[in-house]
Amino acid sequence: MSKKPPVKVKDPHTGQELELVPEKVWTLAPKGRKGVKIGLFKSPSGKYFRAKVPEDYPA
């Protein structure tokens, strides 16, 4: 398994800008339209949140 690069995201629980590696990445797309890539991140406080990741990020 290759190591994924970290993404700069804003933690909604603390409001801090963090560089985290998503635990899971998927595409969220409405029917018939181009979607966005979403990542599942775990905050240092232990809470999970979702945030948009770059389109070229490996799935």
Summary of the structure (lengths in Angstrom):
residues: 59
radius of gyration: 12.0
end to end distance: 12.0
largest distance: 37.6
contacts: 131
relative contact order: 0.31
helix: 0%
strand: 42%
